[in-house]
Amino acid sequence: MKVNAYLEITMKIADENRPAAAKVYTDYRGPFLETIKGAITKDLLIRDEDVQVLHGFESVETAQAYLSSEMFQNDVFVGLKPLWSADPEVKIYTVA
């Protein structure tokens, strides 16, 4: 399978909350790759100023569908929301 779209979620998370955010990433990485339609990759990127999760998908449509999936809405979002210092930035890219 080839990645044709990326979903990038950039979050402002204080240093003391980053271990909890990494746990949410680790807990749901496997289930994401195994059960979300069109999911191909998922990577955690860490910088001093923010944390990003970069998801690779088969298509823009499958990336958009993940944002309204039960896993994202009821598990990932709920686990991360208390850790944010600001609203996350969500972008979907098409691979050229």
C-alpha positions, 0 to 999 in steps of 0.5 A: 500500500502506498501513502496518498494522504497525510493527516497531521495533528499538531498539539501544544503539550507541556513537558510534564504532560508529554509522557501521558500523551506518548502513552495515548499514542502508544496505546492506540498505534496498533489498533489504529493500524489494524482497524482503521480503514485506509491507515498505513502509518502513524508516527509521533514527532516531538519538538520543543515547541509542540508534538505532532502525530503524522498519520499516513492513509490510502486517501484523503477520504480515509484520513477525513473518515478517521477524524469522525471514527469511534476510536478518534472521537471516544478514545484518542481525543478524550485521552489527549484533550486534557493535555493540550495547552491550546486547541490542536491544529489539524491538516490533511495533505495529498501526496503529489 
